[in-house]
Amino acid sequence: MSIPLWGVFLACFAAVVIFGLVFVIFGRSEKEITQRVAHLYAISDPQFLRSMGVLLGPALVAGNRVETLLNGNQIFPAMLNAVRAAEKTITFETYIYWSGNIGREFVDTLSEKARQGVRIHVLLDWVGSQKMEESSIQKMRDAGVEIEKYHPLKWHTWRRLNNRTHRKILVVDGKIGFTGGVGIADEWNGDAQGPDNWRDTHYRIEGPVVAQLQAAFTDNWTKLTGDVLHSGEYFPELKENGPHFAQVFKSSREGGADSMHLMYLLSIAAAKKSIHLSMAYFIPDELAREAMVAALARGVTIQIILPGRYIDKTLVRSASRGTWGPLLEAGAEIFEFQPTMFHCKVLIVDELWVSVGSTNLDNRSFKLNDESNLNVCNQQFAERQLTDFKADLARARQITLREWENRPWKEKAREYALEIIQSQL
């Protein structure tokens, strides 16, 4: 049976429309980084900090106190205690918020503080909060909490569907901040003791850099609501409160997504001794791989801890393993965490420079998501992160080059096929 001419025309028209929609949603118009970042100075060179503060983002500021929190047993009580102590304002932005015990505890605590007169602004990613009960949102709104969803699926926002906020930000009274890798879900409860209790790290922050974390929140809040949160209740005077030299670095698709990519490339290019990387999702592009291979060639040791068989995104693990060849051949040591899902996002360079936060080393974080990282230049802080890294290393299994080369052909075929969609992972 022949297809009428009008049917062929209609099919062609539909294909063009679908291709156009895909291009608009998933395509990029900005110029991307295409040249390797050269090794011109070390992490300890003042020029590195100048480049970080002037070329890429806000200046690093002195006088901060950054406390490391491991896993849900430490993270959630610290966050909830800060919320309970709030006097004026709370700003809270997160990607994952799922129903469950910890989700209900946050709902109840935030609602109670709102009823006490604390101004509370909650920004939830539309995709990441799909598993959150609508009744929980309504309970907070009824109590006076202001809640916004980031890029929900609507006719006038469909072009932004692929741009999510992946930031994890909590700021209380403009004075105490939290950031890191944790989401609001029961999966993070416990102490990474088994498959149901994810391994993650979060950070409690005091000092002048909290204002930069608050600014990262207000960036998205203003874009969504048109409301500028600028009073002293959100940005109070912040005095020096600790030994850490730090900055909060943010990126977004609308405001320079490639800057986070460049921050990682500059950090790797400045390494002279060591790079320790804990990463939940690791799909380095060609530039990142070249930067690490170049670092290995100049004598830098590189150790990387990634999720093992317990991972929430199996396609990401497969795509990641397909990129390991050049790194293993050049001498990088790659380990898979064994007990549970490994959700940390920590970069330690030369036991001095540390970048932590929401950003994964993959295309989605670098080019598609809104992300924020806390960067700290402090030897004692770096040593603490390295201590935690070594503890994780003791619970991880090394993947050798020989093992990687001898992986099953089906696994290799899957990795090759995933290269088609690697830009979206």
Secondary structure, DSSP 8 states (H G I E B T S, - for coil): ----HHHHHHHHHHHHHHHHHHHHHH---S----S-----S-TTSHHHHHIIIIIISS--EEEEEEEEEEHHHHHHHHHHHHHHT-SSEEEEEES-B-SSHHHHHHHHHHHHHHHTT-EEEEEEETTTTTTS-HHHHHHHHHHT-EEEEES-S-TTTGGGTT--B---EEEETTTEEEEES--BSGGG-SSS-STTS-B-EEEEEESTTHHHHHHHHHHHHHHHH-----STTTS------SSEEEEEEEE-STT-THHHHHHHHHHHHH-SSEEEEEESSB---HHHHHHHHHHHHTT-EEEEEEE-S--S-HHHHHHHHTT-HHHHHHT-EEEEE-SS-B--EEEEETTTEEEEES--BSHIIIIISBEEEEEEE-HHHHHHHHHHHHHHHTTEEEE-HHHHHTS-HHHHHHHHHHGGGGGG-
